[in-house]
Amino acid sequence: MKIFHNPDLPAIDEYYEPWTYNYDKLISTPQKKHQPSTRPKSLITGKPIRLKWGPNWEDDLAGVSTTGSGDVNFKNLDYQIYLQFKKVFMFYLPRLCEHCLNPACVASCPSGALYKRDEDGIVLVDQEQCRGWRYCVSGCPYKKVYFNWDTGRSEKCIFCYPRIEAGMTSLCAETCVGKIRYVGVILYDADRIGRVASVKEDQELYLAHTEMFLDPKDPEVVDEAISQGIPQSYIEAAQDSPVYKLAVDWQLAFPLHPEFRTLPMVWYVPPLSPMVKFFEDSDENLDNPEVMRIPLTYLANLLTAGDEEPIRLALRRLMALRSYMRSKRLEGEADIGVLEKAGMTEEMAEGMYRLLAIAKYRDRFVIPTVKKENEVDLYREQGATGFETR
């Protein structure tokens, strides 16, 4: 009876007690001197509750003041001091399913309901095969698999795969007002997944991960891709991909917590301080991103397993780009020196500016239509159970 017993299932207190409001009271209350109000009511007990926690854990409800002492992102930092920073400077971190190359949710599912699609790498849950063991819930280090108590099945982000198949981007990227999301094809060496995930030192994982990605413009890579049956449209999309430029060519994007060893495929560009003019007015500050409001150590703990050098380089390049464009557009004379200090060329800077500032829709989303006739349904090949079938 306990063969698939999971002792590590999260309790309701580790999430939050869901609530609702009696909205009808706001509409049907008779006219009064004061505006009517309604108290939050638990969706579990139906009784009024006092809100202490919410779905945006460490964001709007400021739960980090409670959980900060155990937060891995505060390694080598005094979290109490860091909490003072949020009074003057904060940033939101969109957390979504990473659609990993080495997904922990897939590895932990006893029924084989979770699988990674061969044609595009999207990780999905087969609702018919799911048995509600919930190992995926506790197995995902990013906490992006949820259990639906109404259906008795696990659910997660599906990366809008019907849209992806049609060459369209996901809805979260489509509707992003800030236009800060990019989606594209990237070629990688699948034979190296196990070796990269087994790298001994955590801080070596980021570099090993990037070395898995293959240069789509390398003639040898193109020839090998064609020989393995990869459609020409995929190869062309990879060559125009904004993802490869951000992660490999310019080294601006990083995986979220690479030390989890799941090899995540959703990468993040670290934020700059809003004090842009302060940086631009001093060459010394351009050379030292440590003057940012967000501690460099915190960003490194978040994106490179504590290695500060890649983060420092990315921030230096972002600041150099702003300084270069400012000198070019406002002063009438481009400052090449600031680019050279950051290891950049004018061509690189212009490419970064076009993609990060004025990119068109087709520049940010380079997605070919899926060629399913050329793909193997790995999920059905494994018998849809996770175990060998005869």
Stockholm file with secondary structure:
# STOCKHOLM 1.0

chainA/1-390         MKIFHNPDLPAIDEYYEPWTYNYDKLISTPQKKHQPSTRPKSLITGKPIRLKWGPNWEDDLAGVSTTGSGDVNFKNLDYQIYLQFKKVFMFYLPRLCEHCLNPACVASCPSGALYKRDEDGIVLVDQEQCRGWRYCVSGCPYKKVYFNWDTGRSEKCIFCYPRIEAGMTSLCAETCVGKIRYVGVILYDADRIGRVASVKEDQELYLAHTEMFLDPKDPEVVDEAISQGIPQSYIEAAQDSPVYKLAVDWQLAFPLHPEFRTLPMVWYVPPLSPMVKFFEDSDENLDNPEVMRIPLTYLANLLTAGDEEPIRLALRRLMALRSYMRSKRLEGEADIGVLEKAGMTEEMAEGMYRLLAIAKYRDRFVIPTVKKENEVDLYREQGATGFETR
#=GR chainA/1-390 SS CCTTCCTTCCCGGGSCCCEEECHHHHHHSCCCSSCCCCCEEETTTCSBCCCCCCSSTTTTTCTHHHHGGGCGGGTTSCHHHHTTGGGTCCCCCCCCCCCCSSCHHHHHCTTCCEEECTTTCCEEECTTTCCCCCHHHHHCTTCCEEEETTTTEEEECCTTHHHHHTTCCCHHHHTCTTCCCCEECCCBCGGGHHHHHTCSSGGGHHHHHHHHBCCTTCHHHHHHHHHTTCCHHHHHHHHTCHHHIIIIISCCCEESCGGGCSCCSCEECCCCCSCHHHHHTCHHHHHCGGGSSSCHHHHHHHHSTTCHHHHHHHHHHHHHHHHHHHHHHTSSSCCHHHHHHTTCCHHHHHHHHHHHTSCCHHHHEECCCCCGGGCCCHHHHTTTSSSCCC
#=GC SS_cons         CCTTCCTTCCCGGGSCCCEEECHHHHHHSCCCSSCCCCCEEETTTCSBCCCCCCSSTTTTTCTHHHHGGGCGGGTTSCHHHHTTGGGTCCCCCCCCCCCCSSCHHHHHCTTCCEEECTTTCCEEECTTTCCCCCHHHHHCTTCCEEEETTTTEEEECCTTHHHHHTTCCCHHHHTCTTCCCCEECCCBCGGGHHHHHTCSSGGGHHHHHHHHBCCTTCHHHHHHHHHTTCCHHHHHHHHTCHHHIIIIISCCCEESCGGGCSCCSCEECCCCCSCHHHHHTCHHHHHCGGGSSSCHHHHHHHHSTTCHHHHHHHHHHHHHHHHHHHHHHTSSSCCHHHHHHTTCCHHHHHHHHHHHTSCCHHHHEECCCCCGGGCCCHHHHTTTSSSCCC
//
